[in-house]
Every structure is written in C-alpha cells, then in structure tokens.
Amino acid sequence: QVQLVESGGGLVQPGGSLRLSCAASGFTFSVNTMNWYRQAPGKEREFVAGITSAGGITNYADSVKGRFTISRDNAKKTVYLQMDGLKPEDTAVYYCTVPRYNSWGQGTQVTVSS
C-alpha cells in the first residue's frame, strides 16, 4: 500500500531554515506528481508546493514563493521541501501527498518561534 513518511520538522527561529523529507513506498514514485501541504491550528489544510514526476515543473503558493524550494530524488523515492526565511506564520503540520492515490503522510510539525 501507499506509504508516505515525513521527517525533518522542528522548532526554528524566525529567519531560519529547515529541510523536510518525505520517503515514499508502495507505488511507482518516479511517474507521480508530489505535493506538500500544511495545516496550521484552526485553519484549513493548504497547498504549499508541487513537483511533477521528472521534476521539470514546480509550483508554489504565493505565501512561500521565493523562500521554499521543492525537489525530488526519484532514485531515493523521496521528495524534499527546503524552507528558508521561515516566518511565524509558517508554523503548521506539513504533509506530503501523492494526488493520484489521494494518500497522505502522518505529517511533521514545523514551529517558527523566537
């Protein structure tokens, strides 16, 4: 079955950086678009970034454009989210997802606070 395991979250000061990873299994990773979403307390889950199967096309929410970078390693079946210039409003649980299977990981908590 499809499994997605996120890691890399934590507590970071404003302006800091984190790199999230999502290890995938149970499907053909290399042919699937992968997305990152996030959900802050009391808010709906929102799209953060997406990347096509070969990594040729990426897209980002306006709120993270220029600060976050999505990438993937198809040999390792892993998608990454490099987050720089973090702000308190980036605090959320971050999830990776494979749209074709509507599958989600368990999420990883990112907290941006001084």
JOJO-V98524 format. One record per residue. N is the residue number from 1. PSI is psi in degrees with one decimal (* if undefined). Layout:
<<N:PSI> <N:PSI>>
//
This chain:
<<1:161.5> <2:129.5> <3:136.2> <4:124.6> <5:111.1> <6:151.6> <7:168.4> <8:-4.8> <9:173.5> <10:-167.9> <11:129.7> <12:150.5> <13:154.7> <14:137.5> <15:-9.4> <16:-175.3> <17:152.2> <18:152.4> <19:119.0> <20:147.2> <21:150.5> <22:111.6> <23:128.4> <24:149.8> <25:163.4> <26:3.5> <27:170.8> <28:93.8> <29:-41.7> <30:-15.9> <31:7.2> <32:137.3> <33:143.3> <34:143.4> <35:156.4> <36:136.8> <37:168.2> <38:156.6> <39:117.0> <40:157.5> <41:128.9> <42:5.4> <43:163.3> <44:156.1> <45:138.0> <46:149.5> <47:139.0> <48:-53.7> <49:154.8> <50:156.0> <51:135.7> <52:174.0> <53:-43.6> <54:0.2> <55:7.5> <56:-23.2> <57:129.9> <58:153.2> <59:155.8> <60:151.5> <61:147.1> <62:-32.7> <63:-18.3> <64:-4.8> <65:132.7> <66:-11.3> <67:-33.9> <68:148.8> <69:123.3> <70:141.9> <71:171.7> <72:154.9> <73:101.7> <74:-27.7> <75:-33.6> <76:-3.0> <77:47.0> <78:139.2> <79:144.1> <80:156.9> <81:105.2> <82:122.5> <83:114.6> <84:162.3> <85:42.7> <86:144.9> <87:157.3> <88:-33.6> <89:-5.3> <90:-6.0> <91:123.7> <92:170.4> <93:128.4> <94:133.8> <95:144.0> <96:155.4> <97:149.7> <98:106.2> <99:-36.5> <100:-34.0> <101:1.3> <102:44.3> <103:145.0> <104:149.5> <105:-174.7> <106:-14.2> <107:157.8> <108:134.4> <109:130.1> <110:124.1> <111:123.7> <112:110.6> <113:148.3> <114:*>>
//
